[in-house]
Amino acid sequence: MINSDQDIYIIGANGFASEVLCLLRNINNASKITSWKIKAFVDNSEKKTFYNLPVITDKQFLQLDKPCSVVIAIGDPILRTKIINQYTKHTQITYPNLIHPQALIQDESTVRLGRGNIICAGSILTTNIQIGDFNVINLSCTIGHDVVMGNNNVINPSVNISGGVHIKGQCLVGTGAQILQGLKIEGSSSVGAGAVVVKSVEENSTVVGIPARKIK
């Protein structure tokens, strides 16, 4: 490694947090420049360790008062937002984009990422894409040309998002869903697993099925 290790803490200590731990280790194994030094999980449960790493509480973490990086390993967009609002008040914390070595960004010059995003193995982003802050793009997703994504969205595995789709903030897209070209998914909405979205989705609504229909 060329650079010294960088301390990073994983927020959460459940299933997705274990996958983020694997992601960080994969990045470390593939990188010749940066090595993440994984310090601990941060979780308010009664766990003392998780995957042989210590688990500390929010209070303990925020009392450390030193520069470090954080990744939000929570799969619920609403809970992610609450945590982010709490943590971003602390100026010594940074939020790197974590991109798996086996994810593919086809045109890096036109794909723009905010901060704190997680892009997992097998996902493909094509061209002219705008991704905001603190989004999760899970395993083997495809993000087509001219997609615009806001903040705090969770895109679960094997989702296909066609060109020109606009996803606002705090949306949850279930495993295997497909969103057809040019549609809008308004804020705080949910798309059920396996759904095929053929028309735009209203704010604060849930759609399921083939074709997707509103149930809430």
Backbone hydrogen bonds in HBPLUS format (Angstrom, degrees):
<---DONOR---> <-ACCEPTOR-->    atom                        ^
c    i                          cat <-CA-CA->   ^        H-A-AA   ^      H-
h    n   atom  resd res      DA  || num        DHA   H-A  angle D-A-AA Bond
n    s   type  num  typ     dist DA aas  dist angle  dist       angle   num
A0003-ASN N   A0033-ILE O   3.07 MM  30  5.76 160.7  2.11 150.6 156.5     1
A0006-GLN N   A0035-SER O   2.96 MM  29  6.37 153.5  2.03 156.7 164.8     2
A0037-LYS N   A0006-GLN O   2.73 MM  31  5.45 170.3  1.74 136.2 139.6     3
A0069-SER N   A0007-ASP O   2.99 MM  62  6.14 156.2  2.05 141.0 148.7     4
A0008-ILE N   A0037-LYS O   2.98 MM  29  5.98 149.6  2.07 150.0 145.2     5
A0039-LYS N   A0008-ILE O   2.96 MM  31  5.97 164.3  1.99 159.2 164.4     6
A0009-TYR N   A0069-SER O   2.95 MM  60  6.38 149.1  2.05 141.7 148.3     7
A0071-VAL N   A0009-TYR O   3.05 MM  62  6.48 151.3  2.13 163.7 169.8     8
A0010-ILE N   A0040-ALA O   3.09 MM  30  6.47 164.2  2.12 155.4 159.3     9
A0042-VAL N   A0010-ILE O   2.79 MM  32  6.08 147.7  1.89 155.8 156.9    10
A0011-ILE N   A0071-VAL O   2.88 MM  60  6.11 177.2  1.88 169.0 170.0    11
A0073-ALA N   A0011-ILE O   2.88 MM  62  5.43 142.8  2.02 138.3 150.3    12
A0012-GLY N   A0042-VAL O   2.78 MM  30  5.59 161.0  1.82 145.5 152.0    13
A0018-SER N   A0014-ASN O   3.10 MM   4  6.47 145.5  2.22 154.0 164.0    14
A0018-SER N   A0015-GLY O   3.11 MM   3  5.32 125.5  2.42  99.1 112.4    15
A0019-GLU N   A0015-GLY O   3.30 MM   4  6.72 146.4  2.42 142.9 151.8    16
A0019-GLU N   A0016-PHE O   3.09 MM   3  5.02 119.4  2.47  92.6 107.7    17
A0020-VAL N   A0016-PHE O   2.93 MM   4  6.28 150.6  2.02 148.9 157.3    18
A0021-LEU N   A0017-ALA O   2.96 MM   4  6.22 150.7  2.05 144.7 152.5    19
A0022-CYS N   A0018-SER O   3.15 MM   4  6.47 155.8  2.21 140.8 146.3    20
A0023-LEU N   A0019-GLU O   2.91 MM   4  6.22 154.0  1.98 144.9 152.7    21
A0024-LEU N   A0020-VAL O   2.91 MM   4  6.19 162.8  1.94 155.4 158.0    22
A0025-ARG N   A0021-LEU O   3.05 MM   4  6.32 160.5  2.09 150.4 155.8    23
A0026-ASN N   A0022-CYS O   2.84 MM   4  6.09 152.6  1.91 151.4 159.5    24
A0027-ILE N   A0023-LEU O   2.91 MM   4  6.21 155.4  1.97 152.3 159.0    25
A0028-ASN N   A0024-LEU O   2.93 MM   4  6.21 161.6  1.96 150.2 155.2    26
A0029-ASN N   A0025-ARG O   2.94 MM   4  6.16 157.3  1.99 146.7 152.5    27
A0030-ALA N   A0026-ASN O   3.07 MM   4  6.24 142.8  2.21 142.2 151.5    28
A0030-ALA N   A0027-ILE O   3.18 MM   3  5.22 125.6  2.50  95.9 109.6    29
A0031-SER N   A0027-ILE O   2.95 MM   4  5.93 136.9  2.14 151.3 162.2    30
A0041-PHE N   A0054-PRO O   2.97 MM  13  6.33 164.9  1.99 162.3 165.0    31
A0056-ILE N   A0041-PHE O   2.90 MM  15  6.33 163.3  1.93 158.4 159.3    32
A0043-ASP N   A0056-ILE O   2.81 MM  13  6.11 152.6  1.89 156.5 164.8    33
A0055-VAL N   A0048-LYS O   2.89 MM   7  5.04 148.2  1.99 131.3 126.0    34
A0050-PHE N   A0053-LEU O   2.85 MM   3  5.35 150.4  1.93 149.1 159.1    35
A0053-LEU N   A0050-PHE O   3.02 MM   3  5.35 154.1  2.09 110.9 118.8    36
A0061-PHE N   A0057-THR O   2.94 MM   4  6.21 163.0  1.97 153.8 158.7    37
A0062-LEU N   A0058-ASP O   2.89 MM   4  6.12 171.3  1.90 161.8 163.2    38
A0063-GLN N   A0059-LYS O   3.11 MM   4  6.21 130.0  2.37 139.7 151.8    39
A0063-GLN N   A0060-GLN O   3.29 MM   3  5.23 137.3  2.49  93.8 105.5    40
A0064-LEU N   A0061-PHE O   2.99 MM   3  5.44 161.8  2.02 113.9 119.9    41
A0068-CYS N   A0092-GLN O   3.29 MM  24  6.69 153.7  2.37 147.4 149.4    42
A0094-THR N   A0068-CYS O   2.98 MM  26  6.37 156.4  2.04 149.7 157.2    43
A0070-VAL N   A0094-THR O   2.98 MM  24  6.34 144.7  2.11 162.7 172.7    44
A0080-ARG N   A0076-ASP O   2.85 MM   4  6.01 160.7  1.89 160.7 167.3    45
A0081-THR N   A0077-PRO O   3.05 MM   4  6.19 155.3  2.11 141.0 146.6    46
A0082-LYS N   A0078-ILE O   3.16 MM   4  6.53 156.2  2.22 147.7 153.3    47
A0083-ILE N   A0079-LEU O   3.06 MM   4  6.32 165.2  2.08 155.6 158.8    48
A0084-ILE N   A0080-ARG O   2.87 MM   4  6.07 164.9  1.89 155.7 160.5    49
A0085-ASN N   A0081-THR O   2.92 MM   4  6.08 160.7  1.95 150.9 155.7    50
A0086-GLN N   A0082-LYS O   3.16 MM   4  6.39 144.6  2.29 140.1 149.2    51
A0086-GLN N   A0083-ILE O   3.09 MM   3  5.12 122.3  2.43  95.3 110.0    52
A0087-TYR N   A0083-ILE O   2.91 MM   4  6.17 160.8  1.95 156.4 161.5    53
A0088-THR N   A0084-ILE O   2.92 MM   4  5.83 166.7  1.94 156.6 159.2    54
A0090-HIS N   A0087-TYR O   2.96 MM   3  5.80 169.9  1.97 128.0 131.3    55
A0093-ILE N   A0090-HIS O   3.29 MM   3  6.02 169.5  2.30 120.8 123.8    56
A0116-GLY N   A0095-TYR O   2.97 MM  21  4.55 136.3  2.17 125.7 123.4    57
A0098-LEU N   A0117-ASN O   2.85 MM  19  6.24 161.0  1.89 166.7 166.7    58
A0119-ILE N   A0098-LEU O   2.89 MM  21  6.27 165.4  1.91 164.0 165.2    59
A0100-HIS N   A0119-ILE O   2.92 MM  19  6.19 168.3  1.94 167.2 170.5    60
A0103-ALA N   A0100-HIS O   2.94 MM   3  5.28 166.7  1.96 118.8 120.2    61
A0122-GLY N   A0102-GLN O   3.22 MM  20  5.66 154.8  2.29 101.6 108.3    62
A0104-LEU N   A0123-SER O   2.84 MM  19  6.27 166.3  1.86 163.2 168.0    63
A0125-LEU N   A0104-LEU O   2.85 MM  21  6.27 161.8  1.88 162.9 169.0    64
A0106-GLN N   A0125-LEU O   2.82 MM  19  6.17 163.8  1.85 173.1 172.7    65
A0107-ASP N   A0126-THR O   3.17 MM  19  6.16 128.9  2.45 169.2 161.2    66
A0110-THR N   A0107-ASP O   3.02 MM   3  5.81 161.3  2.06 124.2 129.3    67
A0112-ARG N   A0129-ILE O   2.85 MM  17  6.22 163.5  1.88 167.0 166.4    68
A0131-ILE N   A0112-ARG O   2.82 MM  19  6.08 171.7  1.82 172.1 175.0    69
A0114-GLY N   A0131-ILE O   2.92 MM  17  6.20 122.5  2.26 133.1 149.7    70
A0114-GLY N   A0132-GLY O   3.02 MM  18  4.67 133.8  2.24 137.6 132.8    71
A0134-PHE N   A0115-ARG O   2.82 MM  19  6.25 158.0  1.87 153.2 160.8    72
A0118-ILE N   A0135-ASN O   2.89 MM  17  6.31 156.7  1.94 160.2 167.9    73
A0137-ILE N   A0118-ILE O   2.79 MM  19  6.06 166.1  1.81 166.3 171.2    74
A0120-CYS N   A0137-ILE O   2.90 MM  17  6.20 168.6  1.91 174.4 176.3    75
A0123-SER N   A0120-CYS O   3.38 MM   3  6.18 159.9  2.42 139.1 140.1    76
A0140-SER N   A0121-ALA O   3.03 MM  19  6.34 158.7  2.08 140.1 147.0    77
A0124-ILE N   A0141-CYS O   2.81 MM  17  6.30 153.3  1.88 156.2 164.5    78
A0143-ILE N   A0124-ILE O   2.84 MM  19  6.21 159.4  1.89 165.2 169.9    79
A0126-THR N   A0143-ILE O   3.15 MM  17  6.45 159.3  2.20 173.0 177.4    80
A0146-ASP N   A0127-THR O   3.15 MM  19  6.70 149.2  2.25 150.5 159.9    81
A0146-ASP N   A0128-ASN O   3.06 MM  18  4.93 119.1  2.44 106.2 121.5    82
A0130-GLN N   A0147-VAL O   2.97 MM  17  6.39 164.3  1.99 159.8 164.9    83
A0149-MET N   A0130-GLN O   2.79 MM  19  6.13 161.1  1.83 163.3 169.9    84
A0132-GLY N   A0149-MET O   2.92 MM  17  5.97 133.8  2.14 132.2 146.5    85
A0152-ASN N   A0133-ASP O   2.97 MM  19  6.45 155.4  2.03 157.7 165.7    86
A0136-VAL N   A0153-ASN O   2.89 MM  17  6.31 156.3  1.95 154.6 162.6    87
A0155-ILE N   A0136-VAL O   2.76 MM  19  5.80 167.4  1.78 155.7 160.1    88
A0138-ASN N   A0155-ILE O   2.87 MM  17  5.94 170.7  1.88 164.9 168.0    89
A0158-SER N   A0139-LEU O   2.81 MM  19  6.27 155.5  1.87 161.0 169.3    90
A0142-THR N   A0159-VAL O   2.96 MM  17  6.49 154.5  2.03 155.4 162.6    91
A0161-ILE N   A0142-THR O   2.86 MM  19  5.98 174.0  1.86 159.9 161.9    92
A0144-GLY N   A0161-ILE O   2.88 MM  17  5.97 151.7  1.96 154.1 163.5    93
A0164-GLY N   A0145-HIS O   2.77 MM  19  6.27 148.7  1.86 154.2 164.2    94
A0148-VAL N   A0165-VAL O   2.98 MM  17  6.47 157.2  2.03 154.6 161.9    95
A0167-ILE N   A0148-VAL O   2.84 MM  19  6.27 158.4  1.88 162.6 168.3    96
A0150-GLY N   A0167-ILE O   2.83 MM  17  6.21 148.2  1.93 154.5 165.0    97
A0170-GLN N   A0151-ASN O   3.02 MM  19  6.54 151.2  2.10 152.7 161.9    98
A0154-VAL N   A0171-CYS O   2.89 MM  17  6.33 162.1  1.92 163.6 169.4    99
A0173-VAL N   A0154-VAL O   2.95 MM  19  6.34 166.5  1.97 166.7 169.2   100
A0156-ASN N   A0173-VAL O   2.97 MM  17  5.96 169.0  1.99 160.6 163.9   101
A0176-GLY N   A0157-PRO O   2.95 MM  19  6.42 151.8  2.03 153.1 161.2   102
A0160-ASN N   A0177-ALA O   3.01 MM  17  6.50 157.9  2.06 154.9 161.3   103
A0179-ILE N   A0160-ASN O   2.91 MM  19  6.33 163.9  1.94 166.8 170.5   104
A0162-SER N   A0179-ILE O   3.00 MM  17  6.05 168.7  2.01 164.1 167.8   105
A0182-GLY N   A0163-GLY O   2.92 MM  19  6.30 149.3  2.02 146.5 156.1   106
A0166-HIS N   A0183-LEU O   2.91 MM  17  6.40 157.3  1.97 155.6 163.0   107
A0185-ILE N   A0166-HIS O   2.80 MM  19  6.21 162.8  1.83 157.8 161.7   108
A0168-LYS N   A0185-ILE O   2.91 MM  17  6.19 173.4  1.91 173.3 171.8   109
A0188-SER N   A0169-GLY O   2.79 MM  19  6.19 160.6  1.82 160.4 167.1   110
A0172-LEU N   A0189-SER O   2.96 MM  17  6.46 154.6  2.02 152.7 161.1   111
A0191-VAL N   A0172-LEU O   2.81 MM  19  6.27 156.6  1.86 159.4 166.6   112
A0174-GLY N   A0191-VAL O   2.74 MM  17  5.73 158.5  1.78 149.3 157.0   113
A0177-ALA N   A0174-GLY O   3.20 MM   3  5.85 156.3  2.26 141.6 139.7   114
A0194-GLY N   A0175-THR O   2.83 MM  19  6.21 134.7  2.04 137.0 151.5   115
A0178-GLN N   A0195-ALA O   2.80 MM  17  6.24 155.4  1.86 159.1 167.5   116
A0197-VAL N   A0178-GLN O   2.73 MM  19  6.10 165.9  1.75 171.7 170.7   117
A0180-LEU N   A0197-VAL O   3.10 MM  17  6.07 172.5  2.11 158.4 160.6   118
A0201-VAL N   A0184-LYS O   2.83 MM  17  6.26 153.5  1.89 159.5 168.2   119
A0186-GLU N   A0201-VAL O   3.02 MM  15  5.95 171.0  2.03 147.9 150.1   120
A0204-ASN N   A0187-GLY O   2.98 MM  17  6.38 161.3  2.02 158.3 164.5   121
A0190-SER N   A0205-SER O   2.88 MM  15  6.37 155.9  1.93 153.3 160.1   122
A0207-VAL N   A0190-SER O   2.96 MM  17  6.43 156.4  2.02 155.8 161.7   123
A0192-GLY N   A0207-VAL O   2.79 MM  15  6.06 165.6  1.81 164.8 169.3   124
A0195-ALA N   A0192-GLY O   3.19 MM   3  5.52 161.3  2.22 130.9 130.5   125
A0196-VAL N   A0209-GLY O   3.10 MM  13  6.58 154.0  2.17 148.8 149.3   126
A0212-ALA N   A0196-VAL O   2.79 MM  16  5.37 160.2  1.83 146.6 142.9   127
A0215-ILE N   A0206-THR O   2.90 MM   9  5.84 164.9  1.92 161.2 164.1   128
A0208-VAL N   A0213-ARG O   2.98 MM   5  5.53 151.7  2.06 145.5 147.8   129
A0213-ARG N   A0208-VAL O   2.77 MM   5  5.53 155.0  1.83 146.3 147.7   130
